[in-house]
């Protein structure tokens, strides 16, 4: 939190169940909660099905995190563009993995046709 905002206390629009009093919070906290909900949801999704693995190399960790974020953004865009399809994040990851594996297999098969193996 910064000192850019005044220390104004505002009503949150909710009431405490026990005391039946309106809940008041600093304005900064209300604004933070209002705009940070999406970030929390992204972190939640990324933690459920993460492609990251424990590694000592920080560069590998950064690349895997960025890949994870890119895959989440891809499924979010896919869901936005295809409103009639309800695709789960886990299933999307499986389909992307299968697609990548089949592309690699197709490339290796086409490259192996060109190679002549020595006879024994």
C-alpha positions as a Markdown table, in Angstrom:
| # | Residue | x | y | z |
|---|---|---|---|---|
| 1 | Unk | 0.0 | 0.0 | 0.0 |
| 2 | Unk | 1.2 | 3.5 | -0.7 |
| 3 | Unk | 0.6 | 6.9 | 0.8 |
| 4 | Unk | -0.9 | 8.2 | -2.5 |
| 5 | Unk | -4.4 | 7.7 | -1.1 |
| 6 | Unk | -5.9 | 9.4 | 1.9 |
| 7 | Unk | -6.8 | 7.3 | 4.9 |
| 8 | Unk | -10.5 | 7.4 | 4.2 |
| 9 | Unk | -12.7 | 4.8 | 5.8 |
| 10 | Unk | -15.6 | 3.7 | 3.5 |
| 11 | Unk | -18.5 | 1.3 | 3.9 |
| 12 | Unk | -18.1 | -2.0 | 2.0 |
| 13 | Unk | -21.8 | -2.5 | 1.5 |
| 14 | Unk | -21.8 | -5.6 | 3.7 |
| 15 | Unk | -23.0 | -6.1 | 7.3 |
| 16 | Unk | -21.4 | -8.2 | 10.0 |
| 17 | Unk | -23.7 | -11.1 | 10.8 |
| 18 | Unk | -23.0 | -11.1 | 14.5 |
| 19 | Unk | -23.1 | -7.4 | 15.3 |
| 20 | Unk | -25.4 | -6.4 | 12.4 |
| 21 | Unk | -23.1 | -3.4 | 11.8 |
| 22 | Unk | -21.8 | -2.2 | 8.5 |
| 23 | Unk | -18.3 | -3.3 | 7.7 |
| 24 | Unk | -15.9 | -0.4 | 7.1 |
| 25 | Unk | -12.5 | -0.6 | 5.5 |
| 26 | Unk | -9.9 | 1.8 | 4.3 |
| 27 | Unk | -10.5 | 3.0 | 0.7 |
| 28 | Unk | -7.2 | 1.6 | -0.4 |
| 29 | Unk | -8.1 | -1.9 | 0.8 |
| 30 | Unk | -11.5 | -1.7 | -1.0 |
| 31 | Unk | -9.8 | -0.6 | -4.3 |
| 32 | Unk | -7.1 | -3.3 | -3.9 |
| 33 | Unk | -9.7 | -6.1 | -3.5 |
| 34 | Unk | -11.8 | -4.7 | -6.3 |
| 35 | Unk | -9.0 | -4.9 | -8.9 |
| 36 | Unk | -6.8 | -7.8 | -7.7 |
| 37 | Unk | -9.5 | -10.6 | -7.9 |
| 38 | Unk | -8.4 | -11.5 | -11.4 |
| 39 | Unk | -4.7 | -11.9 | -10.4 |
| 40 | Unk | -5.7 | -14.2 | -7.5 |
| 41 | Unk | -7.7 | -16.3 | -9.8 |
| 42 | Unk | -4.9 | -16.6 | -12.3 |
| 43 | Unk | -2.5 | -17.6 | -9.5 |
| 44 | Unk | -5.0 | -20.2 | -8.4 |
| 45 | Unk | -5.3 | -21.7 | -11.9 |
| 46 | Unk | -1.6 | -21.7 | -12.4 |
| 47 | Unk | -1.0 | -23.6 | -9.1 |
| 48 | Unk | -3.5 | -26.3 | -9.9 |
| 49 | Unk | -2.0 | -27.5 | -13.2 |
| 50 | Unk | 1.5 | -26.1 | -13.3 |
| 51 | Unk | 4.1 | -27.1 | -15.9 |
| 52 | Unk | 6.8 | -25.8 | -13.5 |
| 53 | Unk | 9.1 | -28.3 | -11.9 |
| 54 | Unk | 11.7 | -27.9 | -9.1 |
| 55 | Unk | 14.9 | -26.9 | -10.7 |
| 56 | Unk | 18.1 | -25.1 | -9.5 |
| 57 | Unk | 18.4 | -23.1 | -12.7 |
| 58 | Unk | 16.5 | -19.9 | -12.4 |
| 59 | Unk | 16.4 | -19.4 | -16.1 |
| 60 | Unk | 14.6 | -22.7 | -16.6 |
| 61 | Unk | 12.2 | -21.7 | -13.8 |
| 62 | Unk | 11.4 | -18.3 | -15.5 |
| 63 | Unk | 10.8 | -20.0 | -18.9 |
| 64 | Unk | 8.5 | -22.5 | -17.5 |
| 65 | Unk | 6.6 | -19.8 | -15.6 |
| 66 | Unk | 6.2 | -17.8 | -18.8 |
| 67 | Unk | 5.1 | -20.9 | -20.6 |
| 68 | Unk | 2.5 | -21.5 | -17.9 |
| 69 | Unk | 1.2 | -18.0 | -18.2 |
| 70 | Unk | 1.1 | -18.2 | -22.0 |
| 71 | Unk | -1.0 | -21.4 | -21.8 |
| 72 | Unk | -3.4 | -19.9 | -19.3 |
| 73 | Unk | -3.8 | -16.8 | -21.5 |
| 74 | Unk | -4.4 | -19.1 | -24.5 |
| 75 | Unk | -7.2 | -21.0 | -22.8 |
| 76 | Unk | -8.7 | -17.7 | -21.7 |
| 77 | Unk | -8.7 | -16.3 | -25.2 |
| 78 | Unk | -10.1 | -19.7 | -26.5 |
| 79 | Unk | -12.9 | -19.5 | -24.0 |
| 80 | Unk | -13.7 | -15.9 | -25.0 |
| 81 | Unk | -13.8 | -16.6 | -28.7 |
| 82 | Unk | -15.7 | -19.9 | -28.4 |
| 83 | Unk | -18.5 | -19.1 | -26.0 |
| 84 | Unk | -20.4 | -22.2 | -27.0 |
| 85 | Unk | -17.6 | -24.5 | -25.9 |
| 86 | Unk | -17.0 | -25.0 | -22.2 |
| 87 | Unk | -13.3 | -26.2 | -22.1 |
| 88 | Unk | -11.7 | -27.0 | -18.8 |
| 89 | Unk | -8.1 | -25.8 | -18.3 |
| 90 | Unk | -6.8 | -29.3 | -17.6 |
| 91 | Unk | -8.3 | -30.7 | -20.8 |
| 92 | Unk | -6.9 | -27.7 | -22.8 |
| 93 | Unk | -3.4 | -28.5 | -21.4 |
| 94 | Unk | -3.8 | -32.1 | -22.4 |
| 95 | Unk | -4.9 | -31.2 | -26.0 |
| 96 | Unk | -2.0 | -28.8 | -26.3 |
| 97 | Unk | 0.4 | -31.5 | -25.1 |
| 98 | Unk | -1.0 | -34.1 | -27.5 |
| 99 | Unk | -0.7 | -31.6 | -30.4 |
| 100 | Unk | 2.9 | -30.8 | -29.6 |
| 101 | Unk | 3.8 | -34.5 | -29.3 |
| 102 | Unk | 2.1 | -35.4 | -32.6 |
| 103 | Unk | 3.9 | -32.5 | -34.4 |
| 104 | Unk | 7.3 | -33.7 | -33.0 |
| 105 | Unk | 6.5 | -37.3 | -34.0 |
| 106 | Unk | 5.4 | -36.2 | -37.5 |
| 107 | Unk | 8.6 | -34.2 | -38.0 |
| 108 | Unk | 10.8 | -37.1 | -36.7 |
| 109 | Unk | 9.1 | -39.5 | -39.1 |
| 110 | Unk | 9.5 | -37.2 | -42.1 |
| 111 | Unk | 13.2 | -36.6 | -41.2 |
| 112 | Unk | 13.9 | -40.3 | -40.7 |
| 113 | Unk | 12.7 | -41.1 | -44.2 |
| 114 | Unk | 15.5 | -38.9 | -45.6 |
| 115 | Unk | 18.2 | -40.5 | -43.5 |
| 116 | Unk | 19.9 | -43.7 | -44.7 |
| 117 | Unk | 20.8 | -46.0 | -41.8 |
| 118 | Unk | 24.0 | -47.9 | -42.3 |
| 119 | Unk | 23.6 | -51.6 | -42.8 |
| 120 | Unk | 25.0 | -54.0 | -40.2 |
